[in-house]
Amino acid sequence: MHELSLAQAILETAQAQAASHGAARVLAIRLRIGELSAVVDEALSFSFGIVAQGTAADGADVQIEHVPWTIRCQECGVGYRVQEGMPVCPDCHATGGETLTGRELQIVEMDIE
């Protein structure tokens, strides 16, 4: 379950940022998570709740923005969202290409006090 190690890394980053701004508490953390990251939202939220117990982020609201997998076709150059895990260009029907989005795993914003 890689969500536990991700939750720990998110907590460490959140605590460091809160401390650097003189904040005592982390109220909310907003994340951008790409479709290709294979992160299970519920597992990440649950894991974060466990690792955050007794820290400045205890009880923080974890909000997740999902980023779809998009590709630029290697044949015709059109950008498209991958449907059902199959990277097939809707214009020329070529497979594959350059991944544009979907690998994100970012802390976008935090609410602190």
C-alpha positions as CSV (number, residue, x, y, z in Angstrom):
1,M,0.0,0.0,0.0
2,H,2.0,3.0,-1.3
3,E,-0.7,5.4,0.0
4,L,0.8,5.1,3.5
5,S,4.3,6.3,2.4
6,L,2.6,9.0,0.3
7,A,0.6,10.1,3.3
8,Q,3.8,10.3,5.4
9,A,5.5,12.4,2.7
10,I,2.5,14.7,2.4
11,L,2.4,15.1,6.2
12,E,6.2,15.9,6.4
13,T,5.8,18.6,3.6
14,A,2.8,20.1,5.2
15,Q,4.4,20.3,8.6
16,A,7.5,21.9,7.2
17,Q,5.5,24.5,5.3
18,A,3.3,25.2,8.3
19,A,6.4,25.7,10.5
20,S,8.1,27.9,8.0
21,H,5.1,30.2,8.1
22,G,4.8,30.1,11.9
23,A,1.5,28.3,11.8
24,A,0.4,26.0,14.6
25,R,-2.1,23.9,12.6
26,V,-2.8,22.6,9.1
27,L,-6.5,22.8,8.4
28,A,-6.7,21.5,4.9
29,I,-4.5,20.1,2.1
30,R,-5.5,20.2,-1.5
31,L,-3.8,17.7,-3.8
32,R,-3.6,17.1,-7.6
33,I,-3.4,13.4,-8.4
34,G,-3.1,12.1,-11.9
35,E,-5.0,9.1,-13.1
36,L,-1.7,7.2,-13.8
37,S,-0.5,7.6,-10.2
38,A,-2.7,4.6,-9.1
39,V,-3.5,6.3,-5.8
40,V,-6.7,5.2,-4.1
41,D,-8.4,8.2,-2.6
42,E,-9.9,6.5,0.3
43,A,-6.7,4.7,1.2
44,L,-4.7,7.9,1.0
45,S,-7.2,9.8,3.2
46,F,-7.3,7.0,5.7
47,S,-3.5,6.7,5.8
48,F,-3.2,10.5,6.2
49,G,-5.6,10.4,9.1
50,I,-3.4,7.8,10.8
51,V,0.0,9.4,10.3
52,A,-1.3,12.9,11.2
53,Q,-2.6,11.8,14.6
54,G,-1.0,14.0,17.3
55,T,0.6,16.4,14.8
56,A,-0.2,19.9,13.6
57,A,-2.2,18.3,10.8
58,D,-4.4,16.1,13.0
59,G,-7.9,16.4,11.6
60,A,-6.9,18.2,8.4
61,D,-9.2,17.9,5.5
62,V,-7.6,16.2,2.5
63,Q,-9.1,17.4,-0.8
64,I,-8.2,15.6,-4.0
65,E,-8.4,17.0,-7.6
66,H,-8.2,14.3,-10.2
67,V,-6.2,14.9,-13.3
68,P,-7.1,12.8,-16.3
69,W,-4.6,11.0,-18.5
70,T,-4.1,13.0,-21.7
71,I,-1.8,12.2,-24.6
72,R,-0.5,14.0,-27.7
73,C,-0.8,11.6,-30.6
74,Q,2.6,10.6,-32.1
75,E,1.2,10.5,-35.6
76,C,-1.1,13.6,-36.0
77,G,-0.2,15.7,-33.0
78,V,-3.8,16.0,-31.6
79,G,-4.1,16.0,-27.8
80,Y,-6.8,13.8,-26.3
81,R,-8.0,12.2,-23.1
82,V,-7.4,8.5,-22.8
83,Q,-10.6,6.6,-22.5
84,E,-10.9,3.3,-20.7
85,G,-7.1,3.0,-20.4
86,M,-6.6,2.7,-24.1
87,P,-4.4,5.4,-25.7
88,V,-6.0,5.4,-29.2
89,C,-6.2,8.7,-31.0
90,P,-9.8,9.7,-31.8
91,D,-8.7,11.4,-35.0
92,C,-6.3,9.1,-36.7
93,H,-6.7,6.0,-34.6
94,A,-2.9,5.6,-33.9
95,T,-1.9,4.2,-30.6
96,G,0.4,5.8,-28.0
97,G,2.1,9.2,-27.9
98,E,3.5,11.6,-25.4
99,T,1.8,11.7,-22.0
100,L,0.8,15.3,-21.2
101,T,-1.1,14.9,-17.9
102,G,-2.0,12.1,-15.6
103,R,1.3,11.6,-13.6
104,E,0.7,14.5,-11.2
105,L,1.1,14.0,-7.4
106,Q,1.2,17.5,-6.0
107,I,0.3,19.5,-3.0
108,V,-1.4,22.5,-4.6
109,E,-2.5,24.5,-1.6
110,M,-2.8,24.3,2.2
111,D,-5.0,26.1,4.7
112,I,-3.0,26.9,7.9
113,E,-3.5,28.9,11.1
